[in-house]
Amino acid sequence: MLRERVEVEFICRSLPGSERHERVNVRLGIQAGERVEQDVSADSDFALFRLFVVAREGKEAGTLDFGGEFVKGTAEERFVYLSWGTREGEAWERFARTKVPLTRLTLELVNRAIGEGRPLRAALRLTDAKGRRPSALRGEEQVVWE
C-alpha cells in the first residue's frame, strides 16, 4: 500500500507584479494550515516553493489521495493554496488565493519521482493572457507536472 512523504516543488512564472488593484508590495506565498510561508515579492521573475505532501492510495483502485499541512479539499478535489497578500513583520494580510490542483497527478508520476529520489515538480503560469491572476489553475497551459 502506497503511503509516502513526497517533496513537491512549484516553479512559478509570470507573476503579475507587486502593484495590483490599489495594493503595493504584493507578495505570493504558500499556505500551510492557516499561515503563509516562503512568501516572495510578486515582482519576482519566478518563485520556487518547496513543500511535502503524503501520497497514498485513494479509495478507488489506481487512484491517489494526498494529505499534509499544505493540502486542502476533499479526497476527490485535493489542492494547495498559493496566497496573495502583503506582509508587515509576521502579520500576513491576504486578499486572494490561487488553487493549485493535485488531481492531475498520476500514480505513475508519483512512483517515478519516488523511485528517482527527486521531488514532484510543477511549472505554474500565474497570469492569464490578459495579465490577470487566476483564482484556480485549471488548464494544462497553467500547470505542467513532471
C-alpha atoms as one frame of an Amber mdcrd trajectory, in Angstrom:
protein
   0.000   0.000   0.000   1.406   3.380  -1.045   1.958   5.890   1.752   4.973
   8.084   1.064   6.102  11.525   2.123   6.934  13.233  -1.167   8.628  16.573
  -1.785   6.851  18.882  -4.223   8.312  21.917  -5.975   6.180  24.639  -7.529
   8.148  26.677 -10.064   6.005  29.779 -10.563   6.432  32.035 -13.584   4.590
  35.060 -14.975   3.900  36.664 -11.628   1.619  39.702 -12.048   3.732  42.303
 -10.231   3.643  43.832  -6.771   1.216  46.684  -7.519  -2.263  45.298  -8.075
  -5.712  46.778  -7.524  -4.543  49.720  -5.409  -2.216  47.483  -3.380   1.550
  47.844  -3.198   4.242  45.413  -2.079   2.095  42.436  -3.078   3.667  39.113
  -2.190   2.997  35.481  -3.041   3.364  32.663  -0.531   2.212  29.123   0.054
  -0.446  28.344   2.638   0.321  25.755   5.340  -2.707  25.339   7.564  -3.748
  28.944   8.214  -0.295  30.518   7.936   1.558  31.651   4.819   5.184  30.656
   4.290   8.036  31.260   1.865   6.467  34.476   0.510   8.257  36.457  -2.197
   7.610  39.725  -3.999   5.102  39.409  -6.855   7.653  41.436  -8.883   9.998
  38.430  -8.907  10.881  36.785 -12.213   9.875  33.470 -10.658   9.096  31.897
  -7.312  10.111  28.454  -6.096   8.060  26.856  -3.338   9.053  23.589  -1.676
   6.635  21.543   0.388   5.956  17.982   1.464   2.764  16.023   0.947   1.796
  12.500   1.904   0.834  10.489  -1.175  -1.394   7.489  -0.523  -3.717   5.207
  -2.431  -7.193   6.577  -2.970 -10.472   4.795  -2.254 -10.764   3.573  -5.845
  -8.151   1.208  -7.295  -5.370   3.069  -9.090  -6.273   6.476  -7.664  -4.289
   8.777  -5.413  -5.084  10.866  -2.399  -2.883  13.428  -0.670  -2.528  14.774
   2.833  -0.349  17.068   4.887  -0.444  20.588   6.252  -0.404  22.181   2.772
  -3.195  20.037   1.279  -6.798  21.244   1.215 -10.093  19.986  -0.204 -11.957
  16.709  -0.388 -10.381  13.409  -1.450 -11.735  13.937  -4.982 -10.561  17.562
  -5.288  -7.257  17.950  -3.412  -5.325  21.174  -3.942  -2.749  23.524  -2.450
  -3.303  27.260  -1.975  -0.926  29.946  -3.128  -1.756  33.085  -1.168  -1.555
  36.674  -2.428  -1.171  39.392   0.159   1.059  41.814   1.985   3.344  41.203
   4.940   4.001  43.563   7.816   6.530  41.798  10.050   4.919  38.483  10.987
   1.405  39.637  10.042   0.049  38.460   6.682  -2.917  40.214   5.094  -4.371
  38.018   2.379  -6.525  39.446  -0.384  -6.690  36.444  -2.733  -5.694  32.818
  -3.200  -4.976  30.617  -6.201  -5.773  26.899  -6.099  -3.136  24.521  -7.458
  -4.956  21.238  -8.157  -3.322  17.925  -7.330  -5.938  15.959  -9.277  -3.805
  15.577 -12.420  -1.002  13.870 -10.536  -0.913  10.226 -11.568   0.318   7.167
  -9.739   2.929   6.817 -12.488   4.311  10.347 -11.910   4.402   9.891  -8.142
   6.063   6.466  -8.327   8.639   7.764 -10.838   9.591  10.684  -8.566   9.836
   8.365  -5.541  11.890   5.818  -7.497  14.281   8.506  -8.783  14.556  10.129
  -5.356  13.511  13.530  -6.662  10.671  15.971  -5.983   7.489  16.111  -7.992
   7.752  19.349  -9.975   5.023  21.579 -11.308   5.629  24.538 -13.600   2.912
  27.113 -12.847   1.874  30.063 -15.004   0.374  32.654 -12.646  -1.173  35.121
 -15.081  -3.591  34.604 -17.940  -3.308  36.078 -21.437  -4.595  39.433 -20.105
  -2.094  39.547 -17.225  -4.694  38.694 -14.588  -4.109  36.425 -11.621  -6.327
  33.314 -11.845  -8.269  32.065  -8.814  -7.528  28.477  -9.841  -5.032  26.889
 -12.202  -7.071  24.586 -14.416  -5.634  24.173 -17.876  -2.568  22.264 -18.951
  -1.029  25.568 -20.057  -1.175  26.754 -16.422   0.084  23.609 -14.599   2.613
  21.171 -16.058   3.636  18.270 -13.804   6.842  16.285 -14.222
